């Protein structure tokens, strides 16, 4: 991958878990809130999959430090995800962008990366904080993860929607029902409801316009 190879060259040169709170009912329609968040499904930029991770109470620089990452440069949205090639071509590193999102949250954006649902990395990241992440692959199979102070409190996999993980999954039943992930609201795919859930938990609206307007720290993080 030309883009990834260049980024690695820059870096080298120094530039700067199971519970079952209730069965999920079949999903077949789209709620009005979730409809605002269907854009990644149709996006060529994120066509190979994506992961959005929100971290409370840490600045982007602090997020990078906790992850043991290396900042390469500051980039706009199109340079971060424009090629839509994700992690292809490098098996040893995650590539991601980190930006400020609201008064109390930092956002990690990955083009076809899964750092946000890699528990060995996000558990320490959540120390004294809250982390919420949603990962989707190219087939729109999704995983939703919530952590508080090193504890996985919710682990929801759209492939097994009637089986949840985490220490306190029941805490999230009302919010997940309101977002359309459970309760028979009839959404055919999890992406819109999952991002609506993140909105409800954080107040951060992950619309395409919101993401395009931001500047990101382009970062590499070694894979465990």
Secondary structure, 3 states (H helix, E strand, C coil): CHHHHHHHHHHHCCCCCCECCCCCCCCCCCCHHHHCCCHHHHCCCCCCEEEEEEEECCCHHHHHHHHCCEEEEEEEHHHHHCCCCCCCCCCCEEEEEEEECCCCEEEEEEECCCHHHCHHHHHHHCCCCEEEEEEEECCCCEEEEEEECCEEEEEEEHHHCCCEECCCHHHHHHHHHHHCCCCCCCCCCHHHHHHHHHHHHHCCCCCHHHHHCCEEEEEEEECC
